[in-house]
């Protein structure tokens, strides 16, 4: 099969420009707070956010002490759909739940 030298070169896909709104999370954030049933802080730790290669996903690493337990987590948020077919990202999926173990946290960079 012959190659058509006049055909435009295939370009790799690019991340949806709407993902740039997540840029504000990049970095390491120290957090402290308490569960709703506590009168003193019983949650502390940090969240670290960084882009994975290619810029399609934002990775979150979590290290917390939560009511005496050590918690570690890893999460990625993003899209693999082409920008033309995907709606802009809405509020981050990592927002808290409304369960009895929900926390109120103070965040600092």
C-alpha positions in Angstrom: 0.0 0.0 0.0 1.5 3.4 -1.0 1.6 6.3 1.4 0.0 9.5 0.2 2.7 12.1 0.9 0.2 14.9 0.3 -2.3 13.8 3.0 -2.2 15.7 6.2 -0.4 14.0 9.1 -2.7 12.5 11.8 -2.7 14.6 14.9 -2.9 13.1 18.3 -6.1 13.9 20.2 -6.1 16.9 22.5 -7.8 17.3 25.9 -11.1 19.1 26.1 -10.3 22.8 26.8 -13.0 22.8 29.5 -10.6 20.6 31.6 -8.4 23.7 32.1 -11.0 24.7 34.8 -9.5 22.0 37.0 -6.1 23.6 36.9 -6.9 25.5 40.1 -6.7 22.2 42.0 -3.1 21.4 40.9 -0.7 21.3 43.9 -0.7 20.0 47.4 -3.4 21.0 49.8 -3.3 20.5 53.6 -6.7 19.8 55.1 -8.1 19.7 58.6 -11.6 19.2 59.8 -14.1 17.1 61.8 -16.8 14.7 61.2 -20.3 16.1 61.8 -20.7 14.3 65.2 -17.4 15.6 66.6 -16.7 18.8 68.6 -13.0 18.8 67.7 -10.9 18.2 64.6 -10.5 14.5 63.9 -9.5 14.6 60.2 -6.2 15.9 58.9 -3.9 15.2 55.9 -3.3 16.4 52.4 -4.6 16.1 48.8 -2.1 16.3 45.9 -3.4 17.0 42.4 -1.4 16.6 39.2 -2.1 16.1 35.5 -1.4 12.7 34.1 0.6 12.7 30.8 -1.4 14.0 27.9 -3.6 16.3 30.1 -6.8 14.2 29.8 -6.9 13.2 33.5 -6.3 15.0 36.8 -4.9 12.6 39.4 -5.7 13.1 43.1 -3.6 11.4 45.8 -5.1 11.5 49.3 -3.3 10.9 52.6 -5.6 11.4 55.7 -5.8 10.6 59.3 -9.6 10.1 59.7 -10.9 9.6 63.2 -7.7 7.7 64.1 -7.5 5.7 60.9 -4.8 6.1 58.2 -6.5 6.6 54.8 -4.7 6.6 51.4 -6.5 7.1 48.1 -6.0 7.6 44.4 -8.5 9.0 42.0 -8.4 10.3 38.4 -11.0 12.7 36.9 -11.3 13.7 33.3 -12.7 12.6 29.9 -11.7 10.4 27.1 -14.4 11.6 24.7 -13.4 14.1 22.0 -14.2 17.7 22.9 -16.9 18.1 20.2 -19.0 15.3 21.7 -18.5 15.9 25.4 -20.3 18.4 27.6 -18.0 20.6 29.7 -17.1 19.0 33.1 -19.5 19.9 35.9 -18.7 20.1 39.5 -15.9 17.8 40.6 -17.0 14.3 41.3 -15.0 14.3 44.6 -17.5 16.5 46.4 -18.6 15.1 49.8 -21.5 12.8 50.4 -24.3 13.6 52.9 -23.7 10.6 55.1 -23.1 10.6 58.9 -19.4 10.4 58.2 -19.4 13.6 56.1 -16.6 16.0 57.1 -16.3 19.8 57.3 -12.7 20.7 56.3 -10.5 23.7 56.2 -8.1 23.7 53.3 -4.8 25.5 52.9 -2.1 25.3 50.2 
